[in-house]
Amino acid sequence: MMPPDWRPPTLTTARLTLRAFEEHDADPLFEYARNPNVTRFTLWDHHRTPAETVAFVRDYARLRYREGMAEPYAITLTPNPHPIGACGCFWSSEPNQSMELGYWVAEPYWGRGIAGEASEALINHAFRDYEPERLQARVIAGNFASCRVLEKLSFRYEGTLRASLLRRSRFDDVMIYSLLRSEWAVATRKK
Ligand SMILES: CC(C)(COP(=O)(O)OP(=O)(O)OC[C@H]1O[C@@H](n2cnc3c(N)ncnc32)[C@H](O)[C@@H]1OP(=O)(O)O)[C@@H](O)C(=O)NCCC(=O)NCCS
């Protein structure tokens, strides 16, 4: 357990600042999280009330920070402080040193490479500070933009778990991608 005021370190890229969520992020984030286009391929459903966004930025985030996780991060466009999405890395299986990556970007900001830029910083942080052997990502079949994001980050497609997710009253196929520590080290050296 981390102290109650522990927060994941702020990460910066050419255009973005990734920082911990705070309660005051709820109102601006709700304007994006209420959009069903954003949640078409996500495990979470679009937020119907501002209270759901408060629960995310306050209760869920604090729970994860208490565990010392780099999840969830607010994605902001420097120098604007408002969140335009979220991303994070957490243990999918700590005994096996496997982590999982997740991200979403607000619809007005799609198509600008933001998810990839944020994820790259997060991946570097995760491999350096948590030292997983494997970093995986799960994509609900049909989410081509997300597959592209992962391919551009050198993730490898491993296969599809057919009808493995019961979501919104239907069974979805789930595609699995991963990046191993050794592959990350090679990809980082090439830069
Ligand atoms: C998926 C998502 C994160 C992509 O973020 P982004 O910042 O827009 O990503 P990029 O700008 O790098 O674009 C991704 C790539 O997908 C491509 N793309 C976008 N929409 C596409 C579509 N409908 N079909 C095929 N490719 C598509 C883009 O052309 C781009 O590829 P390119 O760089 O080779 O041209 C964003 O759309 C999003 O937040 N979606 C909703 C939440 C979500 O699905 N999260 C992921 C869950 S696994």
Ligand as a Chemical Component Dictionary entry (heavy atoms), coordinates in Angstrom:
data_LIG
# 
_chem_comp.id                   LIG 
_chem_comp.type                 NON-POLYMER 
_chem_comp.pdbx_formal_charge   0 
_chem_comp.three_letter_code    LIG 
# 
loop_
_chem_comp_atom.comp_id 
_chem_comp_atom.atom_id 
_chem_comp_atom.alt_atom_id 
_chem_comp_atom.type_symbol 
_chem_comp_atom.charge 
_chem_comp_atom.model_Cartn_x 
_chem_comp_atom.model_Cartn_y 
_chem_comp_atom.model_Cartn_z 
_chem_comp_atom.pdbx_ordinal 
LIG C1  C1  C 0 -8.630  4.079  -30.635 1  
LIG C2  C2  C 0 -8.151  5.482  -30.273 2  
LIG C3  C3  C 0 -7.514  5.440  -28.905 3  
LIG C4  C4  C 0 -7.130  5.929  -31.315 4  
LIG O1  O1  O 0 -6.537  7.121  -30.869 5  
LIG P1  P1  P 0 -5.996  8.241  -31.872 6  
LIG O2  O2  O 0 -5.206  9.190  -31.035 7  
LIG O3  O3  O 0 -7.106  8.790  -32.664 8  
LIG O4  O4  O 0 -5.032  7.361  -32.769 9  
LIG P2  P2  P 0 -4.222  7.786  -34.072 10 
LIG O5  O5  O 0 -4.428  9.241  -34.371 11 
LIG O6  O6  O 0 -2.841  7.275  -33.900 12 
LIG O7  O7  O 0 -4.962  6.955  -35.199 13 
LIG C5  C5  C 0 -4.893  5.571  -35.172 14 
LIG C6  C6  C 0 -4.781  4.974  -36.553 15 
LIG O8  O8  O 0 -6.027  4.370  -36.837 16 
LIG C7  C7  C 0 -6.457  4.753  -38.117 17 
LIG N1  N1  N 0 -7.923  4.750  -38.074 18 
LIG C8  C8  C 0 -8.733  5.618  -37.474 19 
LIG N2  N2  N 0 -10.009 5.232  -37.614 20 
LIG C9  C9  C 0 -9.970  4.099  -38.339 21 
LIG C10 C10 C 0 -10.954 3.194  -38.828 22 
LIG N3  N3  N 0 -12.256 3.399  -38.595 23 
LIG N4  N4  N 0 -10.543 2.118  -39.531 24 
LIG C11 C11 C 0 -9.249  1.892  -39.756 25 
LIG N5  N5  N 0 -8.281  2.690  -39.301 26 
LIG C12 C12 C 0 -8.633  3.783  -38.607 27 
LIG C13 C13 C 0 -5.832  6.089  -38.354 28 
LIG O9  O9  O 0 -5.729  6.356  -39.735 29 
LIG C14 C14 C 0 -4.473  5.889  -37.710 30 
LIG O10 O10 O 0 -3.600  5.133  -38.516 31 
LIG P3  P3  P 0 -2.384  5.798  -39.342 32 
LIG O11 O11 O 0 -1.563  6.559  -38.330 33 
LIG O12 O12 O 0 -1.665  4.639  -39.930 34 
LIG O13 O13 O 0 -3.034  6.721  -40.318 35 
LIG C15 C15 C 0 -9.309  6.502  -30.259 36 
LIG O14 O14 O 0 -9.982  6.430  -31.455 37 
LIG C16 C16 C 0 -10.268 6.286  -29.109 38 
LIG O15 O15 O 0 -10.065 6.778  -28.022 39 
LIG N6  N6  N 0 -11.348 5.507  -29.334 40 
LIG C17 C17 C 0 -12.356 5.265  -28.323 41 
LIG C18 C18 C 0 -11.850 4.481  -27.120 42 
LIG C19 C19 C 0 -11.155 3.194  -27.506 43 
LIG O16 O16 O 0 -11.623 2.479  -28.370 44 
LIG N7  N7  N 0 -10.035 2.904  -26.845 45 
LIG C20 C20 C 0 -9.241  1.728  -27.109 46 
LIG C21 C21 C 0 -9.768  0.513  -26.446 47 
LIG S1  S1  S 0 -8.746  -0.908 -26.813 48 
# 
loop_
_chem_comp_bond.comp_id 
_chem_comp_bond.atom_id_1 
_chem_comp_bond.atom_id_2 
_chem_comp_bond.value_order 
_chem_comp_bond.pdbx_ordinal 
LIG C1  C2  SING 1  
LIG C2  C3  SING 2  
LIG C2  C4  SING 3  
LIG C2  C15 SING 4  
LIG C4  O1  SING 5  
LIG O1  P1  SING 6  
LIG P1  O2  DOUB 7  
LIG P1  O3  SING 8  
LIG P1  O4  SING 9  
LIG O4  P2  SING 10 
LIG P2  O5  DOUB 11 
LIG P2  O6  SING 12 
LIG P2  O7  SING 13 
LIG O7  C5  SING 14 
LIG C5  C6  SING 15 
LIG C6  O8  SING 16 
LIG C6  C14 SING 17 
LIG O8  C7  SING 18 
LIG C7  N1  SING 19 
LIG C7  C13 SING 20 
LIG N1  C8  SING 21 
LIG N1  C12 SING 22 
LIG C8  N2  DOUB 23 
LIG N2  C9  SING 24 
LIG C9  C10 SING 25 
LIG C9  C12 DOUB 26 
LIG C10 N3  SING 27 
LIG C10 N4  DOUB 28 
LIG N4  C11 SING 29 
LIG C11 N5  DOUB 30 
LIG N5  C12 SING 31 
LIG C13 O9  SING 32 
LIG C13 C14 SING 33 
LIG C14 O10 SING 34 
LIG O10 P3  SING 35 
LIG P3  O11 DOUB 36 
LIG P3  O12 SING 37 
LIG P3  O13 SING 38 
LIG C15 O14 SING 39 
LIG C15 C16 SING 40 
LIG C16 O15 DOUB 41 
LIG C16 N6  SING 42 
LIG N6  C17 SING 43 
LIG C17 C18 SING 44 
LIG C18 C19 SING 45 
LIG C19 O16 DOUB 46 
LIG C19 N7  SING 47 
LIG N7  C20 SING 48 
LIG C20 C21 SING 49 
LIG C21 S1  SING 50 
# 
